[in-house]
Amino acid sequence: MLISKIDLSSKYDTTYRRSRLLAKFAMDKDSDSTVTSLDENTENFCTNPTRDILAEGITNLFKPTIEKLDERVASTIQLQSELRGQLDALAAQLRDIEKAQNQIPEFADKVKELLNVKHKVTIISNVLSNSQERLTGLHRLIEKEQRRRQALLDSALATNIS
């Protein structure tokens, strides 16, 4: 049984980092703009105010959700790192168990010996049971013979006394 090392971070960390870099690049690109709020955009307000207000509203609407999502992704990465550590520890324990199992002695010969002993004990038990049955039968015959002799003795004494 071979235990391989499990790597959880390979594609998830790479994908997350790539998306964070793209988002940062997009933010840096947007930060080159001089527009930071509606109040500072008074010279462009007349050209397309609806677009600017709508863009700022959408940004404000999604910003908390994106921040929460970013926190959860960071938390997930941390938990995956902890899980990776636990899996490595478990793999080490499993390797130790595997090594211990390879050192277990063979019991096949001992099992055969035990089966032979069991067979012999069964035979002896049968012999003892048969002997017990014979002794019980002899005991009944002896009691029967004793009762017959006692009856003969009693009848002989009764005839002699009368």
PALUM-218758 format. One record per atom (N, C-alpha, C, CB): residue number from 1; x, y, z. Coordinates in nm, 4 decimals, padded with zeros to 6 digits. Glycine has a CB too. Example, Ala and Ser with C-alpha at 12.3 -4.5 7.8 and 13.67 -1.06 7.14 Angstrom:
2
 num        u        v        w
   1  01.3190 -00.5690  00.7800
   1  01.2300 -00.4500  00.7800
   1  01.3200 -00.3300  00.7800
   1  01.1308 -00.4473  00.9046
   2  01.2850 -00.2250  00.7080
   2  01.3670 -00.1060  00.7140
   2  01.2900  00.0030  00.7870
   2  01.4084 -00.0598  00.5725
REM end
This chain:
162
 num        u        v        w
   1  00.0852 -00.1169  00.0000
   1  00.0000  00.0000  00.0000
   1  00.0892  00.1224  00.0000
   1 -00.0967  00.0003  00.1216
   2  00.0856  00.1978 -00.1048
   2  00.1682  00.3170 -00.1150
   2  00.0838  00.4376 -00.0835
   2  00.2318  00.3296 -00.2544
   3  00.1370  00.5253 -00.0047
   3  00.0661  00.6456  00.0341
   3  00.1322  00.7621 -00.0371
   3  00.0663  00.6655  00.1891
   4  00.0555  00.8317 -00.1178
   4  00.1131  00.9436 -00.1917
   4  00.0788  01.0741 -00.1212
   4  00.0622  00.9456 -00.3381
   5  00.1628  01.1724 -00.1433
   5  00.1426  01.3031 -00.0829
   5  00.0345  01.3764 -00.1615
   5  00.2753  01.3851 -00.0798
   6 -00.0596  01.4339 -00.0897
   6 -00.1715  01.5030 -00.1527
   6 -00.1406  01.6527 -00.1548
   6 -00.3057  01.4740 -00.0773
   7 -00.1513  01.7124 -00.2743
   7 -00.1249  01.8547 -00.2882
   7 -00.2526  01.9227 -00.3318
   7 -00.0103  01.8817 -00.3888
   8 -00.3151  01.9973 -00.2398
   8 -00.4430  02.0609 -00.2689
   8 -00.4285  02.1988 -00.3316
   8 -00.5237  02.0715 -00.1434
   9 -00.3133  02.2570 -00.3195
   9 -00.2998  02.3967 -00.3549
   9 -00.2635  02.4204 -00.5004
   9 -00.1981  02.4593 -00.2687
  10 -00.2348  02.3185 -00.5763
  10 -00.1764  02.3358 -00.7083
  10 -00.2568  02.4290 -00.7978
  10 -00.1625  02.2031 -00.7746
  11 -00.3735  02.3887 -00.8422
  11 -00.4435  02.4724 -00.9392
  11 -00.5278  02.5801 -00.8728
  11 -00.5309  02.3869 -01.0274
  12 -00.5740  02.5577 -00.7468
  12 -00.6591  02.6567 -00.6818
  12 -00.5800  02.7821 -00.6446
  12 -00.7242  02.5967 -00.5571
  13 -00.4605  02.7633 -00.5891
  13 -00.3784  02.8776 -00.5538
  13 -00.3402  02.9560 -00.6790
  13 -00.2530  02.8324 -00.4781
  14 -00.3039  02.8871 -00.7861
  14 -00.2627  02.9523 -00.9091
  14 -00.3782  03.0323 -00.9681
  14 -00.2118  02.8492 -01.0102
  15 -00.4965  02.9738 -00.9737
  15 -00.6129  03.0418 -01.0295
  15 -00.6487  03.1638 -00.9464
  15 -00.7323  02.9464 -01.0375
  16 -00.6453  03.1464 -00.8130
  16 -00.6797  03.2585 -00.7257
  16 -00.5790  03.3715 -00.7409
  16 -00.6863  03.2129 -00.5794
  17 -00.4518  03.3393 -00.7429
  17 -00.3489  03.4424 -00.7571
  17 -00.3611  03.5146 -00.8909
  17 -00.2093  03.3808 -00.7434
  18 -00.3891  03.4399 -00.9961
  18 -00.4029  03.5013 -01.1278
  18 -00.5198  03.5990 -01.1291
  18 -00.4220  03.3938 -01.2358
  19 -00.6339  03.5572 -01.0694
  19 -00.7505  03.6464 -01.0692
  19 -00.7249  03.7694 -00.9839
  19 -00.8748  03.5725 -01.0182
  20 -00.6490  03.7527 -00.8718
  20 -00.6159  03.8681 -00.7877
  20 -00.5241  03.9661 -00.8627
  20 -00.5484  03.8213 -00.6565
  21 -00.4269  03.9131 -00.9384
  21 -00.3366  03.9996 -01.0140
  21 -00.4122  04.0744 -01.1232
  21 -00.2224  03.9176 -01.0752
  22 -00.5034  04.0044 -01.1912
  22 -00.5822  04.0718 -01.2954
  22 -00.6694  04.1806 -01.2350
  22 -00.6697  03.9706 -01.3714
  23 -00.7298  04.1520 -01.1203
  23 -00.8132  04.2522 -01.0547
  23 -00.7292  04.3716 -01.0107
  23 -00.8861  04.1910 -00.9342
  24 -00.6091  04.3442 -00.9569
  24 -00.5215  04.4529 -00.9139
  24 -00.4758  04.5363 -01.0341
  24 -00.3993  04.3967 -00.8383
  25 -00.4445  04.4670 -01.1460
  25 -00.4034  04.5372 -01.2668
  25 -00.5163  04.6268 -01.3161
  25 -00.3620  04.4374 -01.3765
  26 -00.6389  04.5737 -01.3132
  26 -00.7539  04.6531 -01.3569
  26 -00.7743  04.7721 -01.2640
  26 -00.8814  04.5664 -01.3616
  27 -00.7535  04.7534 -01.1342
  27 -00.7694  04.8636 -01.0391
  27 -00.6611  04.9686 -01.0617
  27 -00.7642  04.8115 -00.8937
  28 -00.5375  04.9203 -01.0880
  28 -00.4288  05.0148 -01.1139
  28 -00.4563  05.0940 -01.2412
  28 -00.2941  04.9408 -01.1251
  29 -00.5114  05.0262 -01.3415
  29 -00.5427  05.0925 -01.4672
  29 -00.6505  05.1980 -01.4454
  29 -00.5879  04.9902 -01.5728
  30 -00.7521  05.1625 -01.3631
  30 -00.8585  05.2575 -01.3335
  30 -00.8089  05.3706 -01.2438
  30 -00.9760  05.1862 -01.2676
  31 -00.7079  05.3404 -01.1620
  31 -00.6602  05.4442 -01.0705
  31 -00.5825  05.5538 -01.1437
  31 -00.5724  05.3821 -00.9623
  32 -00.5439  05.5279 -01.2678
  32 -00.4784  05.6314 -01.3468
  32 -00.5756  05.7439 -01.3810
  32 -00.4198  05.5715 -01.4747
  33 -00.7027  05.7106 -01.3747
  33 -00.8045  05.8103 -01.4034
  33 -00.8062  05.9132 -01.2916
  33 -00.9435  05.7447 -01.4200
  34 -00.8395  06.0362 -01.3261
  34 -00.8449  06.1425 -01.2265
  34 -00.9793  06.1459 -01.1565
  34 -00.8166  06.2767 -01.2909
  35 -01.0740  06.0687 -01.2027
  35 -01.2074  06.0686 -01.1458
  35 -01.2079  05.9762 -01.0243
  35 -01.3134  06.0242 -01.2510
  36 -01.2380  06.0341 -00.9059
  36 -01.2442  05.9525 -00.7853
  36 -01.3821  05.9528 -00.7239
  36 -01.1437  06.0006 -00.6845
  37 -01.4617  06.0520 -00.7530
  37 -01.5991  06.0545 -00.7035
  37 -01.6824  06.1446 -00.7930
  37 -01.6049  06.1029 -00.5559
  38 -01.8077  06.1530 -00.7616
  38 -01.8995  06.2329 -00.8411
  38 -01.8697  06.3815 -00.8256
  38 -02.0440  06.2034 -00.8012
  39 -01.8285  06.4217 -00.7064
  39 -01.8029  06.5629 -00.6809
  39 -01.6812  06.6138 -00.7588
  39 -01.7825  06.5858 -00.5317
  40 -01.5795  06.5291 -00.7767
  40 -01.4589  06.5704 -00.8469
  40 -01.4744  06.5621 -00.9985
  40 -01.3421  06.4857 -00.8027
  41 -01.5841  06.5069 -01.0466
  41 -01.6060  06.4865 -01.1886
  41 -01.7019  06.5920 -01.2423
  41 -01.6602  06.3455 -01.2155
  42 -01.6922  06.7125 -01.1951
  42 -01.7866  06.8167 -01.2369
  42 -01.7636  06.8636 -01.3786
  42 -01.7780  06.9341 -01.1443
  43 -01.6394  06.8555 -01.4286
  43 -01.6169  06.9001 -01.5657
  43 -01.6688  06.7980 -01.6669
  43 -01.4681  06.9260 -01.5890
  44 -01.6745  06.6670 -01.6334
  44 -01.7285  06.5661 -01.7231
  44 -01.8751  06.5375 -01.6946
  44 -01.6483  06.4387 -01.7123
  45 -01.9305  06.6045 -01.5966
  45 -02.0681  06.5773 -01.5555
  45 -02.1666  06.6074 -01.6660
  45 -02.1034  06.6578 -01.4327
  46 -02.1424  06.7082 -01.7410
  46 -02.2342  06.7472 -01.8465
  46 -02.2271  06.6530 -01.9662
  46 -02.2051  06.8888 -01.8905
  47 -02.1156  06.5903 -01.9882
  47 -02.1030  06.5061 -02.1050
  47 -02.1858  06.3785 -02.0924
  47 -01.9581  06.4717 -02.1281
  48 -02.1720  06.3044 -01.9786
  48 -02.2509  06.1818 -01.9604
  48 -02.2694  06.1535 -01.8112
  48 -02.1822  06.0607 -02.0304
  49 -02.3546  06.2284 -01.7479
  49 -02.3705  06.2119 -01.6027
  49 -02.4373  06.0797 -01.5651
  49 -02.4516  06.3272 -01.5463
  50 -02.5235  06.0304 -01.6465
  50 -02.5938  05.9060 -01.6158
  50 -02.4960  05.7897 -01.6069
  50 -02.7008  05.8770 -01.7217
  51 -02.4053  05.7875 -01.7016
  51 -02.3063  05.6792 -01.7035
  51 -02.2207  05.6809 -01.5784
  51 -02.2173  05.6900 -01.8271
  52 -02.1746  05.7993 -01.5390
  52 -02.0877  05.8101 -01.4222
  52 -02.1620  05.7730 -01.2940
  52 -02.0314  05.9518 -01.4110
  53 -02.2830  05.8184 -01.2798
  53 -02.3621  05.7873 -01.1602
  53 -02.3921  05.6377 -01.1555
  53 -02.4943  05.8693 -01.1585
  54 -02.4292  05.5834 -01.2686
  54 -02.4594  05.4406 -01.2759
  54 -02.3355  05.3562 -01.2442
  54 -02.5135  05.4048 -01.4153
  55 -02.2207  05.3950 -01.2976
  55 -02.0960  05.3217 -01.2725
  55 -02.0595  05.3275 -01.1240
  55 -01.9807  05.3796 -01.3583
  56 -02.0710  05.4443 -01.0640
  56 -02.0380  05.4569 -00.9215
  56 -02.1371  05.3788 -00.8353
  56 -02.0368  05.6053 -00.8795
  57 -02.2655  05.3784 -00.8727
  57 -02.3663  05.3023 -00.7974
  57 -02.3410  05.1522 -00.8047
  57 -02.5065  05.3335 -00.8500
  58 -02.3090  05.1053 -00.9234
  58 -02.2804  04.9619 -00.9396
  58 -02.1557  04.9233 -00.8622
  58 -02.2633  04.9260 -01.0884
  59 -02.0538  05.0076 -00.8687
  59 -01.9300  04.9803 -00.7945
  59 -01.9588  04.9739 -00.6447
  59 -01.8231  05.0886 -00.8243
  60 -02.0345  05.0693 -00.5945
  60 -02.0684  05.0690 -00.4515
  60 -02.1579  04.9511 -00.4143
  60 -02.1375  05.1996 -00.4136
  61 -02.2394  04.9070 -00.5078
  61 -02.3284  04.7944 -00.4819
  61 -02.2508  04.6632 -00.4704
  61 -02.4330  04.7837 -00.5925
  62 -02.1536  04.6422 -00.5565
  62 -02.0808  04.5150 -00.5586
  62 -01.9570  04.5129 -00.4692
  62 -02.0401  04.4832 -00.6989
  63 -01.9087  04.6259 -00.4262
  63 -01.7848  04.6325 -00.3483
  63 -01.7919  04.5499 -00.2191
  63 -01.7531  04.7776 -00.3145
  64 -01.8978  04.5591 -00.1359
  64 -01.9025  04.4776 -00.0128
  64 -01.9063  04.3273 -00.0423
  64 -02.0249  04.5160  00.0707
  65 -01.9777  04.2917 -00.1463
  65 -01.9859  04.1497 -00.1827
  65 -01.8508  04.0977 -00.2271
  65 -02.0894  04.1278 -00.2936
  66 -01.7809  04.1765 -00.3052
  66 -01.6480  04.1355 -00.3528
  66 -01.5506  04.1265 -00.2363
  66 -01.5948  04.2343 -00.4590
  67 -01.5586  04.2190 -00.1420
  67 -01.4708  04.2147 -00.0255
  67 -01.4986  04.0901  00.0593
  67 -01.4884  04.3419  00.0593
  68 -01.6275  04.0583  00.0809
  68 -01.6620  03.9371  00.1566
  68 -01.6125  03.8122  00.0837
  68 -01.8150  03.9285  00.1789
  69 -01.6312  03.8115 -00.0472
  69 -01.5851  03.6981 -00.1265
  69 -01.4335  03.6831 -00.1168
  69 -01.6275  03.7144 -00.2730
  70 -01.3633  03.7960 -00.1203
  70 -01.2177  03.7926 -00.1080
  70 -01.1751  03.7384  00.0286
  70 -01.1593  03.9329 -00.1298
  71 -01.2434  03.7798  00.1352
  71 -01.2139  03.7283  00.2697
  71 -01.2392  03.5783  00.2766
  71 -01.2990  03.8013  00.3758
  72 -01.3487  03.5347  00.2191
  72 -01.3813  03.3913  00.2227
  72 -01.2814  03.3085  00.1427
  72 -01.5225  03.3676  00.1688
  73 -01.2364  03.3603  00.0306
  73 -01.1361  03.2895 -00.0489
  73 -01.0064  03.2783  00.0302
  73 -01.1114  03.3617 -00.1838
  74 -00.9665  03.3879  00.0955
  74 -00.8447  03.3848  00.1776
  74 -00.8608  03.2853  00.2921
  74 -00.8123  03.5257  00.2332
  75 -00.9780  03.2835  00.3543
  75 -01.0045  03.1874  00.4627
  75 -01.0006  03.0442  00.4107
  75 -01.1412  03.2159  00.5281
  76 -01.0562  03.0221  00.2931
  76 -01.0552  02.8881  00.2335
  76 -00.9128  02.8428  00.2036
  76 -01.1391  02.8858  00.1048
  77 -00.8321  02.9318  00.1540
  77 -00.6917  02.8972  00.1261
  77 -00.6199  02.8602  00.2550
  77 -00.6188  03.0148  00.0564
  78 -00.6452  02.9353  00.3614
  78 -00.5832  02.9040  00.4903
  78 -00.6311  02.7678  00.5408
  78 -00.6151  03.0141  00.5941
  79 -00.7599  02.7400  00.5312
  79 -00.8135  02.6112  00.5749
  79 -00.7573  02.4965  00.4912
  79 -00.9665  02.6119  00.5670
  80 -00.7407  02.5203  00.3611
  80 -00.6809  02.4172  00.2760
  80 -00.5371  02.3899  00.3161
  80 -00.6872  02.4587  00.1290
  81 -00.4674  02.4933  00.3562
  81 -00.3299  02.4756  00.4027
  81 -00.3262  02.3924  00.5303
  81 -00.2630  02.6117  00.4263
  82 -00.4168  02.4223  00.6233
  82 -00.4258  02.3435  00.7469
  82 -00.4631  02.1989  00.7156
  82 -00.5292  02.4054  00.8435
  83 -00.5578  02.1819  00.6254
  83 -00.5992  02.0470  00.5858
  83 -00.4834  01.9714  00.5228
  83 -00.7175  02.0532  00.4882
  84 -00.4037  02.0383  00.4410
  84 -00.2874  01.9753  00.3803
  84 -00.1911  01.9265  00.4882
  84 -00.2165  02.0730  00.2852
  85 -00.1704  02.0071  00.5920
  85 -00.0842  01.9669  00.7032
  85 -00.1387  01.8449  00.7754
  85 -00.0678  02.0816  00.8013
  86 -00.2702  01.8434  00.7993
  86 -00.3327  01.7284  00.8658
  86 -00.3241  01.6032  00.7788
  86 -00.4797  01.7592  00.8992
  87 -00.3421  01.6199  00.6483
  87 -00.3324  01.5047  00.5589
  87 -00.1898  01.4507  00.5534
  87 -00.3796  01.5425  00.4185
  88 -00.0919  01.5396  00.5594
  88  00.0475  01.4944  00.5627
  88  00.0746  01.4149  00.6906
  88  00.1442  01.6150  00.5529
  89  00.0219  01.4637  00.8037
  89  00.0400  01.3922  00.9309
  89 -00.0291  01.2567  00.9251
  89 -00.0151  01.4755  01.0493
  90 -00.1494  01.2530  00.8675
  90 -00.2215  01.1264  00.8541
  90 -00.1462  01.0291  00.7640
  90 -00.3622  01.1508  00.7987
  91 -00.0896  01.0798  00.6558
  91 -00.0127  00.9940  00.5652
  91  00.1082  00.9358  00.6378
  91  00.0325  01.0731  00.4402
  92  00.1728  01.0160  00.7217
  92  00.2875  00.9655  00.7986
  92  00.2430  00.8556  00.8954
  92  00.3558  01.0809  00.8765
  93  00.1286  00.8756  00.9605
  93  00.0768  00.7727  01.0516
  93  00.0426  00.6455  00.9757
  93 -00.0473  00.8241  01.1264
  94 -00.0151  00.6596  00.8586
  94 -00.0493  00.5413  00.7787
  94  00.0758  00.4669  00.7331
  94 -00.1331  00.5818  00.6568
  95  00.1806  00.5408  00.7016
  95  00.3073  00.4748  00.6661
  95  00.3626  00.3969  00.7853
  95  00.4114  00.5788  00.6177
  96  00.3517  00.4555  00.9060
  96  00.3967  00.3851  01.0264
  96  00.3159  00.2576  01.0489
  96  00.3859  00.4766  01.1493
  97  00.1857  00.2655  01.0277
  97  00.0994  00.1472  01.0438
  97  00.1364  00.0409  00.9412
  97 -00.0501  00.1856  01.0295
  98  00.1628  00.0860  00.8186
  98  00.2013 -00.0082  00.7126
  98  00.3314 -00.0800  00.7496
  98  00.2174  00.0658  00.5770
  99  00.4281 -00.0055  00.8018
  99  00.5542 -00.0670  00.8440
  99  00.5305 -00.1665  00.9566
  99  00.6545  00.0406  00.8887
 100  00.4437 -00.1311  01.0516
 100  00.4145 -00.2200  01.1642
 100  00.3450 -00.3478  01.1160
 100  00.3267 -00.1477  01.2684
 101  00.2594 -00.3361  01.0157
 101  00.1895 -00.4543  00.9651
 101  00.2851 -00.5485  00.8939
 101  00.0770 -00.4134  00.8706
 102  00.3879 -00.4960  00.8331
 102  00.4846 -00.5817  00.7653
 102  00.5699 -00.6598  00.8638
 102  00.5735 -00.4989  00.6750
 103  00.5730 -00.6184  00.9899
 103  00.6539 -00.6847  01.0909
 103  00.5754 -00.7890  01.1699
 103  00.7115 -00.5825  01.1850
 104  00.4505 -00.8108  01.1377
 104  00.3684 -00.9091  01.2093
 104  00.4144 -01.0492  01.1695
 104  00.2156 -00.8894  01.1782
 105  00.4400 -01.1354  01.2686
 105  00.4855 -01.2712  01.2363
 105  00.3733 -01.3541  01.1732
 105  00.5376 -01.3414  01.3629
 106  00.4121 -01.4579  01.1043
 106  00.3156 -01.5473  01.0408
 106  00.2525 -01.6372  01.1471
 106  00.3835 -01.6327  00.9296
 107  00.1238 -01.6497  01.1423
 107  00.0510 -01.7293  01.2395
 107 -00.0053 -01.8572  01.1787
 107 -00.0605 -01.6477  01.2995
 108  00.0223 -01.8837  01.0533
 108 -00.0359 -01.9997  00.9865
 108  00.0056 -02.1294  01.0567
 108  00.0066 -02.0031  00.8386
 109  00.1331 -02.1423  01.0933
 109  00.1785 -02.2640  01.1615
 109  00.1120 -02.2775  01.2976
 109  00.3314 -02.2633  01.1773
 110  00.1001 -02.1688  01.3690
 110  00.0370 -02.1723  01.5020
 110 -00.1114 -02.2073  01.4899
 110  00.0541 -02.0360  01.5742
 111 -00.1761 -02.1594  01.3880
 111 -00.3178 -02.1902  01.3673
 111 -00.3341 -02.3392  01.3386
 111 -00.3765 -02.1056  01.2510
 112 -00.2458 -02.3969  01.2580
 112 -00.2513 -02.5412  01.2302
 112 -00.2335 -02.6209  01.3584
 112 -00.1432 -02.5812  01.1276
 113 -00.1387 -02.5790  01.4418
 113 -00.1175 -02.6489  01.5687
 113 -00.2420 -02.6412  01.6562
 113  00.0031 -02.5899  01.6433
 114 -00.3022 -02.5237  01.6614
 114 -00.4242 -02.5084  01.7420
 114 -00.5378 -02.5952  01.6882
 114 -00.4680 -02.3611  01.7449
 115 -00.5504 -02.6050  01.5571
 115 -00.6542 -02.6912  01.4987
 115 -00.6290 -02.8377  01.5326
 115 -00.6599 -02.6730  01.3460
 116 -00.5023 -02.8786  01.5299
 116 -00.4693 -03.0166  01.5686
 116 -00.5042 -03.0420  01.7152
 116 -00.3196 -03.0451  01.5444
 117 -00.4707 -02.9467  01.8011
 117 -00.5041 -02.9609  01.9432
 117 -00.6549 -02.9659  01.9615
 117 -00.4442 -02.8448  02.0254
 118 -00.7268 -02.8839  01.8895
 118 -00.8733 -02.8834  01.8984
 118 -00.9285 -03.0193  01.8574
 118 -00.9335 -02.7717  01.8094
 119 -00.8739 -03.0756  01.7507
 119 -00.9186 -03.2077  01.7036
 119 -00.8932 -03.3134  01.8116
 119 -00.8455 -03.2466  01.5713
 120 -00.7752 -03.3114  01.8726
 120 -00.7428 -03.4075  01.9774
 120 -00.8342 -03.3913  02.0984
 120 -00.5973 -03.3921  02.0197
 121 -00.8617 -03.2666  02.1363
 121 -00.9511 -03.2412  02.2495
 121 -01.0910 -03.2919  02.2186
 121 -00.9550 -03.0910  02.2833
 122 -01.1359 -03.2754  02.0966
 122 -01.2683 -03.3250  02.0569
 122 -01.2728 -03.4768  02.0674
 122 -01.3029 -03.2803  01.9127
 123 -01.1684 -03.5437  02.0223
 123 -01.1639 -03.6907  02.0304
 123 -01.1654 -03.7344  02.1758
 123 -01.0380 -03.7467  01.9589
 124 -01.0848 -03.6724  02.2596
 124 -01.0806 -03.7081  02.4017
 124 -01.2155 -03.6820  02.4668
 124 -00.9702 -03.6292  02.4746
 125 -01.2801 -03.5721  02.4302
 125 -01.4122 -03.5411  02.4849
 125 -01.5126 -03.6482  02.4460
 125 -01.4600 -03.4036  02.4365
 126 -01.5077 -03.6953  02.3211
 126 -01.5983 -03.8032  02.2780
 126 -01.5707 -03.9315  02.3554
 126 -01.5837 -03.8289  02.1266
 127 -01.4434 -03.9659  02.3759
 127 -01.4085 -04.0869  02.4511
 127 -01.4599 -04.0760  02.5940
 127 -01.2553 -04.1098  02.4506
 128 -01.4408 -03.9592  02.6554
 128 -01.4898 -03.9405  02.7923
 128 -01.6419 -03.9469  02.8002
 128 -01.4413 -03.8074  02.8474
 129 -01.7107 -03.8931  02.7012
 129 -01.8580 -03.9005  02.6992
 129 -01.9040 -04.0456  02.6886
 129 -01.9155 -03.8177  02.5812
 130 -01.8401 -04.1212  02.5986
 130 -01.8758 -04.2630  02.5851
 130 -01.8463 -04.3392  02.7147
 130 -01.7991 -04.3271  02.4671
 131 -01.7336 -04.3112  02.7774
 131 -01.6992 -04.3763  02.9042
 131 -01.8011 -04.3421  03.0111
 131 -01.5587 -04.3350  02.9502
 132 -01.8442 -04.2163  03.0158
 132 -01.9442 -04.1731  03.1135
 132 -02.0762 -04.2467  03.0905
 132 -01.9657 -04.0203  03.1054
 133 -02.1170 -04.2620  02.9648
 133 -02.2405 -04.3343  02.9336
 133 -02.2298 -04.4808  02.9774
 133 -02.2714 -04.3258  02.7821
 134 -02.1139 -04.5434  02.9521
 134 -02.0932 -04.6830  02.9922
 134 -02.0971 -04.6967  03.1449
 134 -01.9583 -04.7357  02.9372
 135 -02.0311 -04.6027  03.2148
 135 -02.0319 -04.6072  03.3610
 135 -02.1736 -04.5893  03.4154
 135 -01.9390 -04.4988  03.4185
 136 -02.2499 -04.5015  03.3543
 136 -02.3887 -04.4823  03.3965
 136 -02.4690 -04.6102  03.3749
 136 -02.4531 -04.3652  03.3197
 137 -02.4486 -04.6769  03.2601
 137 -02.5168 -04.8048  03.2332
 137 -02.4760 -04.9120  03.3331
 137 -02.4864 -04.8528  03.0909
 138 -02.3456 -04.9233  03.3640
 138 -02.2977 -05.0202  03.4630
 138 -02.3565 -04.9906  03.6004
 138 -02.1440 -05.0189  03.4698
 139 -02.3642 -04.8645  03.6355
 139 -02.4210 -04.8268  03.7646
 139 -02.5668 -04.8710  03.7735
 139 -02.4097 -04.6747  03.7865
 140 -02.6438 -04.8538  03.6655
 140 -02.7838 -04.8998  03.6641
 140 -02.7912 -05.0522  03.6791
 140 -02.8540 -04.8558  03.5329
 141 -02.7018 -05.1219  03.6062
 141 -02.6998 -05.2692  03.6165
 141 -02.6645 -05.3142  03.7580
 141 -02.5989 -05.3289  03.5161
 142 -02.5678 -05.2471  03.8204
 142 -02.5290 -05.2823  03.9578
 142 -02.6448 -05.2580  04.0521
 142 -02.4056 -05.2014  04.0032
 143 -02.7128 -05.1448  04.0385
 143 -02.8271 -05.1167  04.1251
 143 -02.9376 -05.2197  04.1032
 143 -02.8808 -04.9747  04.0994
 144 -02.9609 -05.2559  03.9779
 144 -03.0632 -05.3551  03.9454
 144 -03.0280 -05.4903  04.0090
 144 -03.0779 -05.3696  03.7915
 145 -02.8983 -05.5287  03.9973
 145 -02.8517 -05.6540  04.0555
 145 -02.8621 -05.6493  04.2077
 145 -02.7069 -05.6830  04.0125
 146 -02.8301 -05.5360  04.2679
 146 -02.8402 -05.5222  04.4124
 146 -02.9858 -05.5332  04.4575
 146 -02.7801 -05.3884  04.4576
 147 -03.0764 -05.4709  04.3840
 147 -03.2193 -05.4815  04.4197
 147 -03.2678 -05.6260  04.4064
 147 -03.3051 -05.3883  04.3298
 148 -03.2230 -05.6955  04.3004
 148 -03.2621 -05.8362  04.2819
 148 -03.2099 -05.9217  04.3969
 148 -03.2090 -05.8904  04.1469
 149 -03.0822 -05.9034  04.4359
 149 -03.0239 -05.9804  04.5458
 149 -03.0929 -05.9468  04.6780
 149 -02.8727 -05.9531  04.5564
 150 -03.1208 -05.8165  04.6965
 150 -03.1908 -05.7782  04.8194
 150 -03.3288 -05.8422  04.8241
 150 -03.2029 -05.6249  04.8299
 151 -03.3954 -05.8486  04.7091
 151 -03.5278 -05.9107  04.7046
 151 -03.5165 -06.0594  04.7340
 151 -03.5945 -05.8880  04.5673
 152 -03.4125 -06.1271  04.6790
 152 -03.3915 -06.2700  04.7071
 152 -03.3594 -06.2915  04.8549
 152 -03.2772 -06.3267  04.6190
 153 -03.2770 -06.2069  04.9094
 153 -03.2409 -06.2187  05.0498
 153 -03.3610 -06.1956  05.1393
 153 -03.1305 -06.1209  05.0845
 154 -03.4394 -06.0951  05.1019
 154 -03.5602 -06.0680  05.1815
 154 -03.6582 -06.1848  05.1728
 154 -03.6287 -05.9378  05.1336
 155 -03.6739 -06.2406  05.0546
 155 -03.7669 -06.3540  05.0399
 155 -03.7132 -06.4782  05.1120
 155 -03.7903 -06.3859  04.8897
 156 -03.5787 -06.4998  05.1110
 156 -03.5224 -06.6132  05.1814
 156 -03.5378 -06.5954  05.3335
 156 -03.3743 -06.6310  05.1434
 157 -03.5183 -06.4780  05.3808
 157 -03.5364 -06.4522  05.5234
 157 -03.6828 -06.4642  05.5617
 157 -03.4833 -06.3135  05.5603
 158 -03.7697 -06.4229  05.4770
 158 -03.9129 -06.4308  05.5075
 158 -03.9568 -06.5770  05.5111
 158 -03.9963 -06.3515  05.4028
 159 -03.9027 -06.6630  05.4246
 159 -03.9395 -06.8039  05.4257
 159 -03.8754 -06.8761  05.5451
 159 -03.8973 -06.8710  05.2936
 160 -03.7581 -06.8364  05.5856
 160 -03.6933 -06.8962  05.7007
 160 -03.7607 -06.8515  05.8298
 160 -03.5451 -06.8603  05.7030
 161 -03.8071 -06.7398  05.8381
 161 -03.8694 -06.6893  05.9587
 161 -04.0095 -06.7473  05.9690
 161 -03.8728 -06.5344  05.9594
 162 -04.0758 -06.7743  05.8693
 162 -04.2106 -06.8263  05.8798
 162 -04.2160 -06.9692  05.9002
 162 -04.2868 -06.7941  05.7641
REM end
